[in-house]
Amino acid sequence: MTQLLQVHNLSVSFFTRDQEVEAVRNVSFEVNRGETIGIVGESGSGKSVTARTIMRLLPSPPSIVKGGQVLFQGENLADKTDAEMEHIRGKEIGMIFQDPMSSLNPTMRIGRQIEESLNKHRKLSGSEARKEAIALLDMVGIPNSEARYEQYPHEFSGGMRQRVMIAIALACRPSLLIADEPTTSLDVTIQAQILHELKTIQRQLGTAVILITHDLGVVAGMCDRVVVMKDGEIVESGTTEQIFADPKHPYTKKLLQALPRLDEPKKPKPLPVIARPADDVPLLEVRSLRQHFDLGKGQTVKAVNDISFHIEAGETLGVVGESGSGKSTTGRTILRLHEATGGEVLFRGIPLQGLNRTEMKTMRRHMGIIFQDPYASLNPRLRVADLIGETLDVHGLHKGKKERQKRVEELLEMVGLQASHAQRYPHEFSGGQRQRIGIARTLAVSPEFIVCDEPLSALDVSIQAQIVKLLEELQQRLGLTYLFIAHDLSMVKHISDRVAVMYKGKIVELAESEELYANPIHPYTQSLLSAIPVPDPAVESRKSAPIRTEADAADPYGLERSRFIEARPGHWVAAAE
């Protein structure tokens, strides 16, 4: 193979007012034409800084390249002028960024954004550029491409926006494509579709790819070679088969061990140390719950559409499904953060919908929620002591400042943080630490039931494993009951006793965790499971999920004409009448 890119001893630092931060140290690797290199590591390992240095996208100051070379097709990119780099970016090297919504111009139509690159680098005329832009939308799997050409980014789903980013990056048929966490925020089925499109296009065009990710399952199915980074350095590199079969560095082993797998048996769950009082009724019961949102002009979204289930004390019920399936709305409606359109929710047999404001405030002491984004859910202007302490204040759970401070410190230590952290602000913590603060705040009122609303999606895989372990330890110690919402089916299997699968506001399947994963009945459940990347390069990829788009039927599984039946003992499924 011919070498396309060589990175030699690259070192990059950032200078703050007080210190120098070495973001990348002596990094070296090469990329051959047509191959895919995976760069993996946790947040802060230097992956994205390396990629942006290759593209010369880092502002200087505060960054500075302290040493090394980046050779592209034998030429040192550091010697190129800004005008020459503008010619290389887009035409010779394309880049797909992590968040497509922040990368796309919200005021420009999608077609025009694709045409910008075509006009600049390929000098196509207006009609030619339009024709090529529509062809690119077709190539990346966007239906109704001529109509979509005229739309704005906010009119696209997350997966469709990422497809547009791929179309822009590939518009000039670059020799090298850098994909920086291109599927991190996407559901497992959409992720499978995006990666399938990327691999297909790569074969068609012969493009080399640098794939930056922390998902080793994605790496196993996509990459020829792997570079593992930690704290700005490469700790291990080799072929994908070598890295997965025989990792040498302890950090690589840690990453692989943290990755949950569907083919691993679920560990037995220990009995809680503190048992909650048992009643003859379930802790939580949901009956025919509906949550419809009126969009105006006669349009209604049935976010939650007539669902029923129960959760026993000390149990974890996992809820999985794609974005828009109604998972989070279900959790929020149960807690009356949304008022239900219909149906009822009973907590220890008490209907929540019938409680007035004062009664509901008292009931909220028994229920809590852990939010998806640990940074957005914490007030950046408050210290941790006040973020947790205000919950104690609202419910009158302390008798003075000293008792308040003592309880805050107890809660921090309970979630694996230090008492001294109480005087810090949220921005001074890592993502995993911020999620621990959110958990401590939820535990302040000693709840029995907690809605965990996608608490892992913003975290690296090893941090995810730490948070799951913490949640399991707290459940065992405090006798907690969880509604665990996620789209990571592998993680849900290992933390949940039972799993409910949601699609378009309906529960289509519900069974014990091991049973559902071993014997999925509903086609949608089967498609979710088939889309999960297998963290083993020796295993043939199972990414065979049918690609569903907006052009598909509104009710592809006949849910409006189905009823929930018990197909096996304890295994319920939506079946057509």
C-alpha positions as CSV (number, residue, x, y, z in Angstrom):
1,M,0.0,0.0,0.0
2,T,1.1,3.6,-0.7
3,Q,1.4,5.9,2.3
4,L,-0.9,8.9,2.1
5,L,-0.4,10.5,5.5
6,Q,2.5,10.4,7.9
7,V,2.5,11.9,11.3
8,H,5.9,12.1,12.9
9,N,6.5,12.9,16.6
10,L,3.7,15.4,16.8
11,S,3.5,17.5,20.0
12,V,0.9,20.1,20.6
13,S,0.4,22.4,23.7
14,F,-2.2,24.9,24.9
15,F,-1.1,27.9,26.9
16,T,-3.4,29.3,29.6
17,R,-2.7,32.3,31.8
18,D,-1.1,30.0,34.4
19,Q,0.3,27.0,32.7
20,E,1.2,25.0,29.6
21,V,-1.1,22.0,28.9
22,E,0.6,19.3,26.8
23,A,-2.4,17.9,24.8
24,V,-0.4,15.7,22.4
25,R,3.1,14.3,22.9
26,N,5.3,12.6,20.3
27,V,2.4,11.1,18.4
28,S,3.4,9.1,15.3
29,F,1.4,7.0,12.8
30,E,0.7,6.6,9.1
31,V,-2.3,6.1,6.9
32,N,-2.2,4.2,3.7
33,R,-4.4,4.8,0.7
34,G,-7.8,3.2,1.0
35,E,-7.4,1.9,4.6
36,T,-9.3,2.8,7.8
37,I,-7.3,3.7,10.9
38,G,-9.2,3.9,14.3
39,I,-7.9,6.3,16.9
40,V,-9.5,5.4,20.3
41,G,-9.3,6.7,23.8
42,E,-11.3,8.6,26.5
43,S,-12.2,12.2,26.4
44,G,-9.0,14.3,26.9
45,S,-6.7,11.7,25.4
46,G,-5.7,13.9,22.5
47,K,-7.7,12.3,19.6
48,S,-9.5,15.3,18.4
49,V,-6.5,17.6,18.9
50,T,-4.5,15.3,16.7
51,A,-7.1,15.4,14.0
52,R,-7.6,19.2,14.1
53,T,-3.8,19.7,14.0
54,I,-3.6,17.6,10.8
55,M,-6.3,19.9,9.3
56,R,-4.6,23.0,10.7
57,L,-7.9,24.0,12.4
58,L,-6.5,24.8,15.9
59,P,-6.3,28.5,16.7
60,S,-2.8,29.8,17.6
61,P,-2.8,31.1,20.3
62,P,-3.7,29.4,22.6
63,S,-2.4,26.3,20.8
64,I,1.1,25.8,19.4
65,V,2.7,22.9,17.6
66,K,5.9,22.3,19.6
67,G,7.4,19.6,17.4
68,G,6.9,17.0,14.7
69,Q,5.7,16.9,11.2
70,V,2.4,16.1,9.3
71,L,3.2,14.9,5.8
72,F,0.4,14.6,3.3
73,Q,1.3,13.0,0.0
74,G,4.9,13.7,0.9
75,E,4.5,17.4,1.6
76,N,4.7,19.0,5.1
77,L,1.4,20.7,5.9
78,A,3.1,23.0,8.4
79,D,4.9,24.7,5.5
80,K,1.6,25.5,3.6
81,T,0.2,29.0,3.6
82,D,-3.4,29.5,4.8
83,A,-4.5,29.9,1.1
84,E,-2.9,26.6,0.3
85,M,-4.5,24.9,3.3
86,E,-7.9,26.2,2.1
87,H,-7.3,24.4,-1.1
88,I,-6.4,21.1,0.6
89,R,-9.2,21.2,3.1
90,G,-12.3,19.9,1.5
91,K,-10.7,19.0,-1.8
92,E,-7.9,16.7,-0.6
93,I,-8.8,16.1,3.1
94,G,-12.5,16.0,4.2
95,M,-13.7,16.1,7.8
96,I,-16.9,15.0,9.5
97,F,-17.4,16.7,12.9
98,Q,-19.0,15.2,16.0
99,D,-22.1,17.5,16.3
100,P,-23.6,18.1,12.9
101,M,-26.1,20.7,14.2
102,S,-23.3,23.0,15.4
103,S,-21.3,22.4,12.2
104,L,-24.1,23.2,9.7
105,N,-25.3,26.8,9.1
106,P,-28.8,27.0,10.4
107,T,-29.7,29.9,8.1
108,M,-28.7,28.2,4.8
109,R,-30.6,25.5,2.9
110,I,-28.9,22.1,2.9
111,G,-28.3,22.1,-0.9
112,R,-26.4,25.4,-0.8
113,Q,-24.2,24.2,2.0
114,I,-23.1,21.2,-0.2
115,E,-22.7,23.5,-3.2
116,E,-20.2,25.7,-1.3
117,S,-17.5,23.1,-1.6
118,L,-18.4,22.2,-5.1
119,N,-18.2,25.8,-6.2
120,K,-14.9,26.5,-4.5
121,H,-13.0,23.4,-5.3
122,R,-14.5,21.9,-8.4
123,K,-15.6,25.1,-10.0
124,L,-19.0,23.7,-11.0
125,S,-21.7,26.0,-12.4
126,G,-25.0,26.6,-10.6
127,S,-27.0,23.9,-12.4
128,E,-24.1,21.5,-12.3
129,A,-23.5,22.1,-8.6
130,R,-27.2,21.6,-7.9
131,K,-27.3,18.3,-9.8
132,E,-24.2,17.0,-8.0
133,A,-25.5,18.1,-4.6
134,I,-28.7,16.1,-5.2
135,A,-26.6,13.1,-6.3
136,L,-24.6,13.3,-3.1
137,L,-27.7,13.4,-1.0
138,D,-28.8,10.2,-2.9
139,M,-25.4,8.6,-2.3
140,V,-25.5,9.0,1.5
141,G,-29.1,7.6,1.6
142,I,-31.3,10.6,2.0
143,P,-34.7,10.0,0.4
144,N,-36.6,12.6,-1.6
145,S,-33.2,14.3,-2.3
146,E,-34.6,17.0,-4.5
147,A,-37.1,18.2,-1.9
148,R,-34.5,17.8,0.9
149,Y,-32.1,20.0,-1.1
150,E,-34.4,23.0,-0.3
151,Q,-34.8,22.3,3.4
152,Y,-32.9,23.7,6.5
153,P,-30.8,21.7,9.0
154,H,-33.5,21.9,11.7
155,E,-35.9,20.0,9.4
156,F,-33.6,17.0,9.5
157,S,-33.2,14.3,12.2
158,G,-29.8,13.8,13.9
159,G,-29.0,10.8,11.6
160,M,-30.0,12.7,8.5
161,R,-27.9,15.8,9.5
162,Q,-24.9,13.5,9.9
163,R,-25.5,12.1,6.4
164,V,-25.4,15.7,5.1
165,M,-22.1,16.2,6.8
166,I,-20.8,13.1,5.1
167,A,-22.1,14.4,1.8
168,I,-20.3,17.7,2.3
169,A,-17.0,16.0,3.4
170,L,-17.1,13.7,0.3
171,A,-18.3,16.4,-2.2
172,C,-14.8,16.8,-3.8
173,R,-13.8,13.1,-3.6
174,P,-11.0,13.6,-1.0
175,S,-8.2,11.2,-0.7
176,L,-8.5,11.3,3.1
177,L,-11.6,11.5,5.3
178,I,-11.3,12.3,9.1
179,A,-14.4,11.3,11.0
180,D,-14.4,12.8,14.5
181,E,-16.8,10.8,16.6
182,P,-19.4,10.7,13.8
183,T,-21.9,8.5,15.5
184,T,-21.5,9.4,19.2
185,S,-24.9,11.0,19.6
186,L,-26.9,8.6,17.4
187,D,-29.1,5.7,18.1
188,V,-27.7,2.2,17.5
189,T,-29.8,1.6,14.3
190,I,-29.0,5.1,12.9
191,Q,-25.3,4.5,13.8
192,A,-25.3,1.2,11.9
193,Q,-26.9,2.9,8.9
194,I,-24.3,5.8,8.9
195,L,-21.4,3.4,9.2
196,H,-22.8,1.2,6.5
197,E,-23.1,4.2,4.2
198,L,-19.5,5.3,5.1
199,K,-18.0,1.9,4.4
200,T,-19.9,1.6,1.1
201,I,-18.8,5.0,-0.1
202,Q,-15.2,4.3,1.0
203,R,-15.1,1.2,-1.2
204,Q,-16.6,3.1,-4.2
205,L,-14.2,6.1,-3.9
206,G,-11.1,4.4,-2.5
207,T,-10.9,7.0,0.3
208,A,-8.7,6.5,3.3
209,V,-10.4,7.1,6.7
210,I,-9.2,8.2,10.1
211,L,-12.1,7.2,12.5
212,I,-11.9,8.9,15.9
213,T,-14.1,7.2,18.5
214,H,-14.3,5.7,22.0
215,D,-16.7,2.9,20.8
216,L,-14.5,-0.2,20.3
217,G,-17.5,-2.1,18.8
218,V,-17.5,0.4,15.9
219,V,-13.7,0.1,15.6
220,A,-13.9,-3.7,15.4
221,G,-16.3,-3.5,12.4
222,M,-14.8,-0.6,10.6
223,C,-11.0,-0.4,11.0
224,D,-7.9,-2.1,9.6
225,R,-5.6,-0.8,12.2
226,V,-6.0,0.8,15.7
227,V,-4.1,3.5,17.5
228,V,-4.9,3.8,21.3
229,M,-4.3,7.2,22.9
230,K,-4.1,8.1,26.6
231,D,-3.2,11.5,28.1
232,G,-1.9,12.8,24.8
233,E,0.3,9.8,23.9
234,I,0.0,6.6,21.9
235,V,0.2,3.7,24.3
236,E,-0.5,0.9,21.8
237,S,-1.0,0.4,18.1
238,G,-1.5,-2.5,15.7
239,T,-3.9,-4.3,13.5
240,T,-7.5,-4.5,14.7
241,E,-7.2,-8.3,15.2
242,Q,-4.0,-7.9,17.3
243,I,-5.4,-5.2,19.5
244,F,-8.6,-7.1,20.3
245,A,-7.1,-10.6,20.5
246,D,-4.0,-9.7,22.5
247,P,-3.9,-6.2,24.0
248,K,-0.6,-5.4,25.6
249,H,-1.1,-2.1,27.5
250,P,-3.1,-2.1,30.7
251,Y,-5.1,0.9,29.4
252,T,-6.2,-1.0,26.3
253,K,-7.2,-3.9,28.4
254,K,-9.2,-1.6,30.6
255,L,-11.1,-0.2,27.6
256,L,-11.9,-3.6,26.3
257,Q,-13.0,-4.9,29.7
258,A,-15.3,-1.9,30.2
259,L,-17.2,-2.6,27.0
260,P,-20.4,-4.5,27.7
261,R,-21.2,-7.4,25.4
262,L,-24.5,-9.0,24.5
263,D,-22.9,-12.5,24.3
264,E,-21.7,-12.3,27.9
265,P,-24.0,-13.8,30.6
266,K,-25.6,-11.4,33.0
267,K,-24.0,-11.4,36.5
268,P,-26.4,-12.4,39.3
269,K,-27.8,-9.4,41.2
270,P,-27.1,-9.2,45.0
271,L,-30.0,-8.7,47.3
272,P,-30.4,-5.2,48.8
273,V,-28.9,-4.6,52.2
274,I,-31.8,-2.3,53.0
275,A,-35.1,-3.8,51.9
276,R,-37.9,-1.4,51.3
277,P,-41.3,-2.3,52.9
278,A,-43.2,-4.7,50.6
279,D,-46.8,-4.2,49.8
280,D,-49.3,-6.3,48.0
281,V,-49.2,-3.8,45.1
282,P,-46.2,-3.0,42.8
283,L,-44.1,0.0,43.8
284,L,-45.0,1.7,40.5
285,E,-47.9,0.8,38.2
286,V,-48.6,2.5,34.8
287,R,-52.0,2.0,33.3
288,S,-52.9,3.0,29.7
289,L,-50.6,6.0,29.9
290,R,-50.9,8.6,27.1
291,Q,-49.0,11.7,26.5
292,H,-50.0,13.6,23.3
293,F,-48.5,17.0,22.3
294,D,-50.6,19.5,20.2
295,L,-48.4,21.1,17.5
296,G,-51.2,23.3,16.3
297,K,-52.9,23.3,12.8
298,G,-54.6,20.0,13.7
299,Q,-51.3,18.1,14.2
300,T,-50.8,15.9,17.3
301,V,-47.8,13.9,18.3
302,K,-48.6,10.7,20.2
303,A,-45.3,10.6,22.2
304,V,-46.7,8.0,24.6
305,N,-49.6,6.1,23.2
306,D,-51.5,3.8,25.6
307,I,-48.7,1.9,27.5
308,S,-49.0,-0.2,30.7
309,F,-46.4,-1.8,32.9
310,H,-45.4,-2.2,36.5
311,I,-42.1,-2.1,38.5
312,E,-41.6,-4.1,41.8
313,A,-39.6,-2.6,44.7
314,G,-35.9,-3.1,44.2
315,E,-36.3,-3.9,40.5
316,T,-34.7,-2.3,37.5
317,L,-36.8,-2.0,34.4
318,G,-34.8,-1.0,31.3
319,V,-36.6,1.0,28.6
320,V,-34.9,1.0,25.1
321,G,-35.7,2.4,21.7
322,E,-34.6,5.0,19.2
323,S,-34.8,8.8,19.7
324,G,-38.4,9.8,19.4
325,S,-39.8,6.5,20.6
326,G,-41.2,8.0,23.8
327,K,-38.7,6.7,26.4
328,S,-37.9,10.0,28.1
329,T,-41.4,11.3,27.8
330,T,-42.6,8.2,29.6
331,G,-40.2,8.9,32.5
332,R,-41.1,12.6,32.8
333,T,-44.8,11.9,32.6
334,I,-44.6,9.3,35.4
335,L,-43.0,12.0,37.6
336,R,-45.6,14.5,36.5
337,L,-43.0,16.8,34.9
338,H,-45.5,16.5,32.0
339,E,-49.2,16.2,32.9
340,A,-50.5,13.0,31.2
341,T,-53.1,13.3,28.5
342,G,-54.7,10.1,29.8
343,G,-54.2,7.0,31.8
344,E,-52.9,6.8,35.3
345,V,-49.7,6.3,37.3
346,L,-49.9,4.7,40.8
347,F,-47.1,4.8,43.3
348,R,-47.6,2.3,46.1
349,G,-51.3,2.1,44.9
350,I,-51.8,5.9,45.2
351,P,-52.9,7.6,41.9
352,L,-50.4,10.5,41.3
353,Q,-52.8,12.3,38.9
354,G,-55.2,13.0,41.7
355,L,-52.7,14.7,44.0
356,N,-52.7,18.5,44.5
357,R,-49.5,20.5,44.5
358,T,-48.8,20.2,48.2
359,E,-49.5,16.4,48.2
360,M,-47.3,16.0,45.0
361,K,-44.4,17.9,46.7
362,T,-44.6,15.4,49.6
363,M,-44.7,12.5,47.1
364,R,-41.7,13.8,45.2
365,R,-39.5,12.9,48.2
366,H,-40.0,9.3,47.2
367,M,-39.1,9.8,43.6
368,G,-36.2,11.3,41.7
369,I,-34.6,11.7,38.2
370,I,-31.1,11.5,36.9
371,F,-30.8,13.6,33.7
372,Q,-29.0,12.8,30.5
373,D,-26.6,15.8,30.3
374,P,-24.8,16.2,33.7
375,Y,-23.6,19.7,32.7
376,A,-26.8,21.1,31.3
377,S,-28.8,19.9,34.4
378,L,-26.4,21.6,36.9
379,N,-26.6,25.4,37.5
380,P,-23.1,26.6,36.5
381,R,-23.3,29.5,38.9
382,L,-23.8,27.4,42.0
383,R,-21.2,25.5,44.0
384,V,-21.8,21.8,44.5
385,A,-22.7,22.4,48.1
386,D,-25.7,24.6,47.0
387,L,-26.6,22.4,44.0
388,I,-27.2,19.5,46.4
389,G,-28.2,21.6,49.4
390,E,-31.1,23.4,47.7
391,T,-32.9,20.0,47.4
392,L,-32.5,19.6,51.2
393,D,-33.8,23.2,51.6
394,V,-36.9,22.7,49.5
395,H,-38.0,19.7,51.4
396,G,-36.9,20.9,54.8
397,L,-34.5,18.0,55.4
398,H,-32.0,19.8,57.7
399,K,-32.1,21.8,60.9
400,G,-29.3,24.3,60.1
401,K,-26.1,25.0,58.1
402,K,-24.0,22.4,59.9
403,E,-26.5,19.6,59.4
404,R,-26.9,20.7,55.8
405,Q,-23.1,20.7,55.2
406,K,-22.7,17.3,56.9
407,R,-25.5,15.7,54.7
408,V,-24.0,17.2,51.5
409,E,-20.6,15.7,52.4
410,E,-22.1,12.3,53.2
411,L,-23.9,12.3,49.8
412,L,-20.7,13.3,47.9
413,E,-18.7,10.5,49.6
414,M,-21.6,8.1,48.9
415,V,-21.1,8.6,45.1
416,G,-17.3,8.4,45.2
417,L,-16.4,12.1,45.5
418,Q,-14.6,14.0,48.3
419,A,-16.1,16.3,50.8
420,S,-13.8,19.1,49.6
421,H,-15.5,19.0,46.2
422,A,-18.5,20.7,47.8
423,Q,-16.9,24.1,47.2
424,R,-16.2,23.7,43.5
425,Y,-18.3,24.7,40.5
426,P,-19.6,22.2,37.8
427,H,-17.1,23.3,35.2
428,E,-14.2,22.2,37.4
429,F,-15.3,18.5,37.1
430,S,-15.1,15.9,34.4
431,G,-18.2,14.5,32.7
432,G,-18.2,11.4,34.9
433,Q,-17.8,13.4,38.1
434,R,-20.6,15.8,37.1
435,Q,-22.9,12.8,36.6
436,R,-21.9,11.6,40.1
437,I,-22.9,15.1,41.4
438,G,-26.3,14.7,39.7
439,I,-26.8,11.3,41.3
440,A,-25.9,12.8,44.8
441,R,-28.5,15.5,44.3
442,T,-31.1,12.9,43.4
443,L,-30.3,10.9,46.5
444,A,-30.6,13.9,48.8
445,V,-34.3,13.2,49.5
446,S,-33.7,9.4,50.1
447,P,-36.0,8.4,47.2
448,E,-37.3,4.9,46.7
449,F,-37.8,5.2,42.9
450,I,-35.4,6.9,40.4
451,V,-35.9,7.6,36.7
452,C,-32.4,7.3,35.0
453,D,-32.9,9.2,31.8
454,E,-30.1,8.3,29.4
455,P,-27.5,8.9,32.3
456,L,-24.6,7.3,30.3
457,S,-25.0,8.6,26.7
458,A,-22.6,11.6,27.2
459,L,-19.9,9.5,28.8
460,D,-16.9,7.5,27.6
461,V,-17.2,3.7,27.8
462,S,-15.0,3.3,30.9
463,I,-16.8,6.1,32.7
464,Q,-20.1,4.5,31.7
465,A,-18.9,1.3,33.5
466,Q,-18.1,3.2,36.6
467,I,-21.5,4.9,36.7
468,V,-23.3,1.6,36.2
469,K,-21.3,0.0,39.0
470,L,-22.1,3.0,41.2
471,L,-25.9,2.7,40.4
472,E,-25.8,-1.0,41.2
473,E,-24.0,-0.5,44.5
474,L,-26.5,2.2,45.5
475,Q,-29.4,0.0,44.6
476,Q,-28.0,-2.8,46.7
477,R,-27.2,-0.6,49.6
478,L,-30.3,1.6,49.6
479,G,-32.9,-0.7,48.1
480,L,-33.6,1.6,45.1
481,T,-35.9,0.9,42.2
482,Y,-34.9,2.2,38.8
483,L,-36.6,3.0,35.5
484,F,-33.4,2.9,33.3
485,I,-33.8,4.6,30.0
486,A,-31.2,4.1,27.3
487,H,-30.5,3.3,23.7
488,D,-27.3,1.3,24.5
489,L,-28.9,-2.2,24.6
490,S,-25.7,-3.9,25.7
491,M,-25.5,-1.8,28.9
492,V,-29.2,-2.2,29.5
493,K,-29.0,-6.0,29.4
494,H,-26.5,-6.1,32.3
495,I,-28.2,-3.6,34.6
496,S,-31.9,-4.5,34.1
497,D,-34.1,-7.2,35.5
498,R,-36.6,-6.7,32.7
499,V,-36.5,-4.7,29.5
500,A,-39.3,-2.9,27.7
501,V,-38.8,-2.0,24.0
502,M,-40.5,1.2,22.8
503,Y,-41.2,2.3,19.2
504,K,-43.3,5.3,18.2
505,G,-44.9,5.7,21.7
506,K,-45.8,2.0,22.1
507,I,-44.2,-0.8,24.1
508,V,-43.7,-3.5,21.4
509,E,-42.0,-6.1,23.7
510,L,-41.4,-6.6,27.4
511,A,-39.6,-9.6,29.0
512,E,-36.9,-10.5,31.5
513,S,-33.5,-9.2,30.3
514,E,-31.9,-12.6,29.4
515,E,-35.1,-13.8,27.7
516,L,-35.6,-10.8,25.5
517,Y,-32.0,-10.7,24.3
518,A,-31.9,-14.5,23.7
519,N,-35.3,-14.8,22.1
520,P,-36.5,-11.5,20.6
521,I,-40.0,-11.8,19.0
522,H,-40.9,-8.5,17.6
523,P,-39.2,-7.4,14.3
524,Y,-38.3,-4.0,15.8
525,T,-36.5,-5.6,18.7
526,Q,-34.7,-7.9,16.3
527,S,-33.6,-4.9,14.2
528,L,-32.3,-3.1,17.3
529,L,-30.2,-6.1,18.3
530,S,-28.9,-6.8,14.8
531,A,-27.6,-3.2,14.6
532,I,-25.4,-3.4,17.7
533,P,-21.7,-3.3,16.7
534,V,-19.9,-6.5,17.8
535,P,-16.7,-5.7,19.7
536,D,-14.8,-8.5,18.0
537,P,-13.2,-8.2,14.5
538,A,-13.3,-12.0,14.1
539,V,-17.1,-11.9,14.3
540,E,-19.0,-11.1,11.1
541,S,-20.8,-7.8,11.5
542,R,-24.5,-8.1,12.3
543,K,-25.3,-4.6,11.1
544,S,-28.2,-5.8,9.0
545,A,-30.9,-3.6,10.5
546,P,-33.4,-2.5,7.8
547,I,-32.8,1.2,6.9
548,R,-36.0,3.0,7.8
549,T,-36.4,6.6,6.6
550,E,-39.0,9.3,6.6
551,A,-40.2,7.8,3.3
552,D,-41.2,4.6,5.0
553,A,-44.8,3.8,6.0
554,A,-46.0,5.7,9.1
555,D,-46.9,2.4,10.8
556,P,-44.4,-0.2,9.4
557,Y,-45.1,-2.7,12.2
558,G,-48.9,-2.3,12.3
559,L,-48.9,-1.0,15.8
560,E,-52.3,0.8,15.4
561,R,-53.8,-2.6,14.6
562,S,-52.0,-4.6,17.3
563,R,-52.6,-5.8,20.8
564,F,-50.2,-6.7,23.6
565,I,-50.2,-10.5,24.2
566,E,-48.2,-12.9,26.4
567,A,-46.3,-14.9,23.8
568,R,-44.4,-16.9,26.5
569,P,-44.8,-16.8,30.3
570,G,-43.6,-13.2,31.3
571,H,-42.7,-12.4,27.7
572,W,-45.1,-9.8,26.2
573,V,-45.2,-8.6,22.6
574,A,-47.3,-6.4,20.3
575,A,-48.9,-8.6,17.8
576,A,-51.1,-7.8,14.8
577,E,-54.7,-8.6,15.3
